[in-house]
């Protein structure tokens, strides 16, 4: 059987690779502490679950759900955004429900790129950003994120011939995996750059609420309030612990929203209406659960960073997101995948190798803070024995 060539660049996937290593560790009888996936272990708020449960008893929610049936959810999204960022959003033309934001970021290149066009992506960056470009037949120009530049791309370094063929740029701050944050001035510069070079500006914004110090992370639409070139992706997975429900949304330029809607129309219907009803409750209801999520991850961050520093692994204290991005000790500086595999197979502690997020991620690992402090400290004790063994 001969399969499509487009599958070739999709062979390697950091999460799939680590899943195999975790399975091997479990088969060997190890107790696995999984810090490799950013899947929240916290419960979905009770009012959200109650709303979904009530929907289950309503037969009118049991059928296919087309775009016009999502109107109430889209209005909730528009109200949430305007309340949070002070920018008006048209729920009819500037909002699109998604089956998780990853579905949107992976499908958008099909609407924007022709075969051979370039997309400018962050390196390191989230794997689905690259996957969607490959499926669309596009080319990737990786914009290196370096510590000396505060893990922000340098737009001026993009070669002119690449810009001539480029059609989109993808940003994501607070950033996964580096936890870096970006200012409104940075986004204003990005918008100007994209306007100058006729690029669509995509901002993946899952960590909109997960910040611990300083000002709230800005929306790219604050730098592009007329939505001339920008589209922004949000998820219910992080702030509201709804990862398994697979619900997200896009807000932005009406032409881009319409184009992505056309792609979705031939790929999927929407998820179950009851889930959207629960998501509306999350967005419009009491926001205290979000503050509790943030405080939980703040406590975990503090415990984990303190423990790592105690064993001699000096790491910065992240200001946002739910990860710690750690530069590896020298003997593993060019072997992050081998470090991650050996660590889980010998100790049961699973981490994400930096190389899995792009070439510039080599020399780092990402820890997801998805366990209580005492478990995180146990993980650090095991790590200490591994690196000092």
ROBA-869987 format. One line per 5 residues: number of its first residue (from 1); their letters; for each residue z, x, y of C-alpha. Coordinates in steps of 0.5 Angstrom, whole numbers. Each point is the difference from the previous one (the first is absolute). Layout:
REM residues N
NUM = A = Z X Y  ...
This chain:
REM residues 389
1 = XXXXX = 0 0 0  -2 3 7  5 -2 6  -2 0 7  1 7 4
6 = XXXXX = 4 -3 5  6 0 -5  0 8 0  4 1 6  5 -5 -2
11 = XXXXX = 2 4 -7  6 3 4  6 -4 2  7 2 2  3 -6 -2
16 = XXXXX = -4 0 -7  2 7 -1  7 -1 1  0 -6 -4  -2 4 -6
21 = XXXXX = 5 5 1  6 -5 1  -2 -3 -7  0 7 -3  7 1 2
26 = XXXXX = 2 -7 -2  -3 1 -7  4 7 0  7 -4 1  1 2 7
31 = XXXXX = 3 -5 5  -5 0 6  2 -1 7  -7 -2 3  -1 3 7
36 = XXXXX = -7 0 0  -2 -7 2  1 -4 7  2 -6 -4  6 -3 3
41 = XXXXX = 6 -2 -4  3 -4 5  0 -8 -2  -5 -5 4  4 -4 5
46 = XXXXX = 3 -6 -3  -3 -5 5  -7 3 -2  1 -1 -7  3 -7 1
51 = XXXXX = -6 -2 4  -5 2 -6  4 -4 -5  0 -6 4  -8 1 1
56 = XXXXX = 0 1 -8  2 -8 0  -6 -2 4  -6 -1 -4  -5 1 6
61 = XXXXX = 2 7 0  -3 1 -7  -7 1 2  -5 5 3  2 2 7
66 = XXXXX = -6 1 5  0 3 7  2 -6 3  5 -2 -4  4 6 2
71 = XXXXX = 0 -2 7  8 -1 1  1 7 -3  -5 3 5  4 -4 6
76 = XXXXX = 6 3 -3  -3 7 0  -3 -1 8  7 -2 2  4 5 -3
81 = XXXXX = -5 6 3  0 -3 7  8 -1 -1  0 7 -2  -5 4 4
86 = XXXXX = -1 -5 6  -8 -1 -1  -3 -6 -2  -4 -1 -6  -5 -6 -2
91 = XXXXX = 2 -2 -7  -7 -3 -1  -4 6 1  5 6 0  4 0 -6
96 = XXXXX = -1 0 -7  4 -1 -6  0 6 -5  2 1 -7  4 6 2
101 = XXXXX = -2 4 6  -3 5 -5  -5 -5 -2  -2 0 7  0 7 1
106 = XXXXX = -4 1 -6  -5 -6 1  -2 2 8  -4 6 -1  -5 -5 -4
111 = XXXXX = -1 -4 6  0 6 5  -4 6 -4  -7 1 -2  -1 5 -6
116 = XXXXX = 1 7 3  4 -2 6  6 4 2  7 -3 0  6 5 3
121 = XXXXX = 6 -1 -4  7 4 1  1 5 -5  5 -1 -3  -1 -7 0
126 = XXXXX = 1 -6 -4  -5 0 -6  -3 -7 0  -3 2 7  -4 5 -3
131 = XXXXX = -1 -5 -6  -3 -5 4  -5 5 3  -3 3 -6  -1 -7 -3
136 = XXXXX = -4 -2 6  -4 7 -1  3 3 6  2 7 2  7 2 2
141 = XXXXX = 1 5 5  8 2 -1  4 1 7  5 5 -2  7 -2 2
146 = XXXXX = 4 7 1  8 1 1  -2 4 6  -4 -7 3  6 -4 -2
151 = XXXXX = -5 -3 -5  -5 -3 5  -7 1 -1  -4 4 5  -6 -4 2
156 = XXXXX = -3 6 4  -1 3 -7  -5 -5 -3  -6 4 0  -6 -4 4
161 = XXXXX = -5 -1 -6  6 -3 -3  1 -5 6  -7 -1 0  0 -3 -7
166 = XXXXX = 7 -3 1  2 -8 0  7 0 -1  7 3 1  6 -2 -4
171 = XXXXX = 7 2 3  7 -2 -3  6 1 4  6 0 -2  -4 4 -5
176 = XXXXX = 0 0 -7  2 5 -3  2 5 6  4 -5 3  -2 2 7
181 = XXXXX = -1 -5 6  -5 -1 6  1 -2 7  -4 -5 4  -3 6 3
186 = XXXXX = -3 3 -6  -3 -7 -2  -3 -1 7  -3 7 -1  -2 -3 -7
191 = XXXXX = -3 -6 3  -4 4 6  -3 5 -6  -2 -6 -4  -3 -3 6
196 = XXXXX = -4 6 2  -3 1 -7  -1 -7 -2  5 0 -6  4 -6 -3
201 = XXXXX = 8 2 1  4 -2 -6  7 0 0  4 -1 -6  7 -2 2
206 = XXXXX = 5 -2 -6  6 4 3  0 -4 7  7 -2 -1  3 6 -4
211 = XXXXX = 2 5 6  7 3 1  0 3 6  -3 0 7  -5 -5 2
216 = XXXXX = -4 -5 -4  -6 2 -3  -6 -2 4  -6 -5 -2  -7 3 1
221 = XXXXX = -1 -7 3  4 2 6  -5 6 1  -5 -5 -1  2 -7 3
226 = XXXXX = -7 -3 0  -1 2 -7  -7 4 2  0 5 -6  7 -1 -4
231 = XXXXX = 2 -4 -6  7 1 -3  3 -1 -7  7 -3 -2  4 -1 -6
236 = XXXXX = 6 -5 -2  2 6 -5  4 4 4  4 -4 5  1 -6 -4
241 = XXXXX = 0 3 -7  -6 -4 -3  -4 5 -3  -1 -3 -6  -2 -7 3
246 = XXXXX = -7 4 3  0 -3 7  -2 4 6  -5 -2 6  -5 3 5
251 = XXXXX = 0 -1 8  -5 3 4  -7 0 3  -3 -7 -2  -7 3 -2
256 = XXXXX = 4 5 -5  4 -6 -2  -6 -4 -2  -3 5 -3  6 2 -5
261 = XXXXX = 0 -8 -1  -7 0 -3  2 6 -5  6 -4 -2  -4 -6 -1
266 = XXXXX = -4 3 -6  6 4 -3  6 -5 0  3 -6 3  7 0 3
271 = XXXXX = 6 1 -4  4 -6 -2  2 -5 7  7 0 -2  1 8 1
276 = XXXXX = -3 -1 7  5 -5 1  5 5 -2  -3 5 5  0 -5 5
281 = XXXXX = 7 -1 0  1 7 0  -4 1 6  3 -5 4  7 -1 -3
286 = XXXXX = 7 4 1  -2 8 1  7 2 -2  -3 2 -7  -5 5 3
291 = XXXXX = 6 3 4  4 1 -7  -6 3 -3  -1 5 5  8 2 0
296 = XXXXX = -1 0 -8  -5 6 1  3 3 6  6 1 -5  -4 2 -6
301 = XXXXX = -4 5 5  7 3 2  3 1 -7  -6 3 -3  -2 5 6
306 = XXXXX = 7 2 0  0 1 -7  -6 4 0  2 5 6  7 1 -4
311 = XXXXX = -4 3 -6  -4 4 5  -6 -4 0  -1 -1 8  -4 -6 1
316 = XXXXX = -1 -3 7  4 -7 1  -6 -5 1  0 -5 5  -4 -6 -3
321 = XXXXX = -3 -2 -7  4 0 -6  -2 7 -3  2 7 1  -6 5 1
326 = XXXXX = 3 7 -3  -3 7 0  0 3 -7  4 6 -1  -5 6 0
331 = XXXXX = -1 1 -7  -3 -7 0  -3 0 6  -7 -1 -3  2 -4 -6
336 = XXXXX = 2 -6 2  -3 -4 -6  3 5 -5  7 0 4  0 -8 -1
341 = XXXXX = -2 0 -7  5 5 -2  6 -3 4  -1 -7 -3  -1 3 -7
346 = XXXXX = 6 4 0  5 -4 4  -3 -7 1  -1 0 7  -7 -2 2
351 = XXXXX = -3 2 7  -7 -1 3  -3 7 1  -3 1 7  -7 2 -3
356 = XXXXX = -1 -7 -3  0 -2 8  -6 5 2  -1 7 0  5 1 6
361 = XXXXX = 5 -3 -4  1 6 -4  6 4 0  4 -7 1  3 -5 -4
366 = XXXXX = 2 -7 2  7 -3 -2  0 -8 0  7 -3 2  0 -5 -4
371 = XXXXX = 7 0 -4  7 0 3  3 6 3  4 2 -7  -6 0 -4
376 = XXXXX = -4 4 6  6 5 -1  -1 0 -7  -7 2 0  2 5 5
381 = XXXXX = 5 3 -5  -6 0 -5  -5 3 5  5 6 1  1 2 -7
386 = XXXX = -8 0 -1  -2 4 7  6 5 -2  -1 0 -7
